[in-house]
Amino acid sequence: MISSDVMRGYNDTIILAILAHEDSYGYEISKRVEDESDGKYIIKETTLYSAFARLEKNGYIMSYSGSETNGRARTYYRITPTGRNYYQEKCHEWELTKEVINKFTLEV
């Protein structure tokens, strides 16, 4: 399993990547992260909801009430146009980061 310290800077990018495909809600996003990482990364609930608050505050996502589950309205999240631009910037940054890290890790 990957340390949450290693992933901390990429949680927003991961969430935005998922929302770039379709609107979603917390549990579904956390399950998708776990499934698509083959269980190598499990995003904690507190981390996820902190990221939602930060992303929404910065205008990268918006929330809205959706279908009910056990009598409670589910909160869905949608990426905004500003969020799509930010996501593209983060993808470019990731490519540069990989390039630098690979210089120091692939030559051992």
SEDREN-598608 format. One record per residue: residue in three letters; x, y, z of N, C-alpha, C in turn. Coordinates in steps of 0.1 Angstrom, whole numbers, plus 5000, padded with zeros to 4 digits. Layout:
BEGIN
alaXYZXYZXYZ/...
***
This chain:
BEGIN
met500849885000500050005000500950125000/ile500450234993501250354992500950445004/ser501950505010501850595021501050715017/ser500150755027499350875024500251005023/asp501450995029502351115028502851135014/val503051025007503451024993502351084984/met501151044987499951074979499351214982/arg499751274993499051394998498951504987/gly499951524980499951634970499151594957/tyr498751474956498051434944496551394946/asn496051404958494651374961493751464953/asp494051594952493151684944493151644930/thr494251604924494351564910493551434908/ile493651344917492951214916491451244916/ile490951324925489551354926489051424914/leu489851524909489451594897489451504885/ala490351414884490351314873489051234873/ile488651194884487351114885486151194881/leu486151324886485051404883485051464869/ala486151454863486251504849485451404840/his485251284844484451184836482951194840/glu482651214853481251214857481151264871/asp479951324874479751374887479751244896/ser480051264909480151154918479951204933/tyr479951104942479851134956480951074964/gly481151114976482251064984482650924984/tyr481650834988481950694989482350634976/glu481550674965481850624952483250664947/ile483650784950485050824947486050754954/ser485950734967486850654975486950514971/lys485850454967485850314962486550304949/arg486350404940486950404927488450414928/val488950504938490350524940490950384944/glu490350324954490850194959490850084947/asp489750084940489649984929490650004918/glu490750124913491550154902493050154906/ser493350164919494750144923495050004927/asp494149914925494249774928494549764943/gly493849844951494049844966495349904971/lys496149954962497450014967497250144973/tyr496150214971495950344978494450354982/ile494250374995492950395001492950535006/ile492050615001491950755005491050765018/lys491550815028490850825041489650925039/glu488550895047487350975046487651125049/thr488451145060488751285064489651355053/thr490551285047491351335036490451375024/leu489551285021488651305010487751435012/tyr487151445024486251555026486951685028/ser488151675033489051805034489351845019/ala489651755011489951784997488651844990/phe487551784993486251844987486151994991/ala486352015004486152155009487152245003/arg488352205002489452294995489152314981/leu488752204973488452224959487252304957/glu486252294965485052374964485352524967/lys486152544978486552684981487252754970/asn488152674963488952734952488152744939/gly486952694939486052704927486352594917/tyr487052484921487352374912486252274910/ile485452264921484252174920483152244927/met481952194924480752244931479952124936/ser479252144947478452034952476952054950/tyr476151954950474751964950474151834955/ser472851844960472151734966471651644955/gly471851514957471351414947470351324953/ser470351204948469351094953469551064968/glu468451024974468550994988468950854990/thr469650835002470150705006469750695021/asn468950595024468550575038467950705044/gly467150785036466550905041467351025040/arg468651015037469451135036469851165021/ala469851295018470251335005471751315004/arg472151264993473551234990474151364984/thr475351404988476051514982476951474970/tyr476651524959477351494947478351614944/tyr479351584936480351684933480551684917/arg480751804912480951824898482151914896/ile482951884886484051964883483552094875/thr484252204878483852324871484852354859/pro484552444851485552474840486852524846/thr486852594857488152634863488852514869/gly488052414874488652294879489252214867/arg488652214856489252144844490552204840/asn490652334840491952404837492952364848/tyr492552364860493452334871493952194870/tyr493052104867493351964865494451944854/gln494252014843495252014832496652064836/glu496652164844497952214850498552114859/lys497752044867498351944876498851824868/cys498151794857498651684849500051714843/his500151834838501451884833502551884844/glu502151934856503051934867503551784870/trp502551694869502851554872503951494862/glu503751534850504751484840506151534843/leu506251664847507551714851508051644863/thr507151624873507551554885508151414882/lys507451344874507851204871509251214864/glu509451304855510651324848511851344858/val511651434868512651454878512951334887/ile511851274892511951164901512651044894/asn512251024881512850914874514350924872/lys514851044871516251074870517051014882/phe516351014893517050974906516650834910/thr515650774904515250634909515450524899/leu515450554886515550454876517050404873/glu517950474878519350444875520050374886/val519350314895520050234905520350094902/
***
